[in-house]
Amino acid sequence: MNSSAVHRLRLVSAPEGLSWILLIICTVLKYSTSFNAVPVLGPIHGTLFILYVVFWIQSWQTQKWDRKRGILLFVLSVVPFGGIYTEQTLAKEERGELEPAVA
């Protein structure tokens, strides 16, 4: 697999997943303490999520993934730790340790 779109998706997926987890933690802290980092972390996560979606669409088009693969990678973007799993899987595919999933 040698696609710059997939490489960009891989690079943004782990930070997006981490920001999602941090946003959940900050939301809990916002309502249980006086600490409120949501106004700062929210836009950061939003930007990373938008980048993820853009790169996901580009990757799906360039790699011609089947519907199951494409939907799975989108669902992983909204599941805690899903972005981290996506990054690890795509990194292994880039290194040739896994067969790339194509249609």
Contacts in CASP RR format, 6 or more apart in sequence:
PFRMAT RR
TARGET T0000
AUTHOR 0000-0000-0000
METHOD contacts of the structure
MODEL  1
MNSSAVHRLRLVSAPEGLSWILLIICTVLKYSTSFNAVPVLGPIHGTLFI
LYVVFWIQSWQTQKWDRKRGILLFVLSVVPFGGIYTEQTLAKEERGELEP
AVA
1 63 0 8 1.000
1 93 0 8 1.000
1 94 0 8 1.000
1 96 0 8 1.000
1 100 0 8 1.000
3 59 0 8 1.000
3 62 0 8 1.000
3 63 0 8 1.000
5 55 0 8 1.000
5 58 0 8 1.000
5 59 0 8 1.000
5 61 0 8 1.000
5 62 0 8 1.000
5 63 0 8 1.000
6 59 0 8 1.000
6 62 0 8 1.000
6 63 0 8 1.000
6 90 0 8 1.000
6 93 0 8 1.000
6 94 0 8 1.000
7 94 0 8 1.000
8 51 0 8 1.000
8 55 0 8 1.000
8 58 0 8 1.000
8 59 0 8 1.000
9 52 0 8 1.000
9 55 0 8 1.000
9 56 0 8 1.000
9 58 0 8 1.000
9 59 0 8 1.000
9 73 0 8 1.000
9 86 0 8 1.000
9 90 0 8 1.000
10 86 0 8 1.000
10 87 0 8 1.000
10 90 0 8 1.000
10 91 0 8 1.000
10 94 0 8 1.000
11 87 0 8 1.000
12 48 0 8 1.000
12 51 0 8 1.000
12 52 0 8 1.000
12 55 0 8 1.000
13 52 0 8 1.000
13 76 0 8 1.000
13 77 0 8 1.000
13 82 0 8 1.000
13 83 0 8 1.000
13 84 0 8 1.000
13 86 0 8 1.000
13 87 0 8 1.000
13 90 0 8 1.000
14 83 0 8 1.000
14 84 0 8 1.000
14 86 0 8 1.000
14 87 0 8 1.000
15 48 0 8 1.000
16 45 0 8 1.000
16 48 0 8 1.000
16 49 0 8 1.000
16 51 0 8 1.000
16 52 0 8 1.000
16 77 0 8 1.000
16 83 0 8 1.000
17 48 0 8 1.000
17 77 0 8 1.000
17 80 0 8 1.000
17 81 0 8 1.000
17 82 0 8 1.000
17 83 0 8 1.000
17 84 0 8 1.000
18 84 0 8 1.000
19 41 0 8 1.000
19 42 0 8 1.000
19 44 0 8 1.000
19 45 0 8 1.000
19 46 0 8 1.000
19 48 0 8 1.000
20 45 0 8 1.000
20 49 0 8 1.000
20 78 0 8 1.000
20 80 0 8 1.000
20 83 0 8 1.000
21 80 0 8 1.000
21 81 0 8 1.000
22 41 0 8 1.000
22 45 0 8 1.000
23 38 0 8 1.000
23 41 0 8 1.000
23 42 0 8 1.000
23 45 0 8 1.000
24 80 0 8 1.000
26 35 0 8 1.000
26 36 0 8 1.000
26 37 0 8 1.000
26 38 0 8 1.000
26 41 0 8 1.000
27 38 0 8 1.000
29 35 0 8 1.000
29 36 0 8 1.000
29 37 0 8 1.000
30 36 0 8 1.000
30 37 0 8 1.000
30 38 0 8 1.000
49 77 0 8 1.000
52 77 0 8 1.000
52 83 0 8 1.000
53 74 0 8 1.000
53 77 0 8 1.000
56 70 0 8 1.000
56 73 0 8 1.000
56 74 0 8 1.000
56 77 0 8 1.000
59 65 0 8 1.000
59 73 0 8 1.000
60 70 0 8 1.000
60 73 0 8 1.000
63 100 0 8 1.000
63 102 0 8 1.000
64 102 0 8 1.000
64 103 0 8 1.000
65 73 0 8 1.000
65 101 0 8 1.000
65 102 0 8 1.000
65 103 0 8 1.000
66 101 0 8 1.000
66 102 0 8 1.000
66 103 0 8 1.000
69 101 0 8 1.000
69 103 0 8 1.000
73 86 0 8 1.000
76 82 0 8 1.000
76 83 0 8 1.000
76 85 0 8 1.000
76 86 0 8 1.000
77 83 0 8 1.000
77 86 0 8 1.000
89 98 0 8 1.000
92 98 0 8 1.000
93 99 0 8 1.000
93 100 0 8 1.000
93 101 0 8 1.000
END
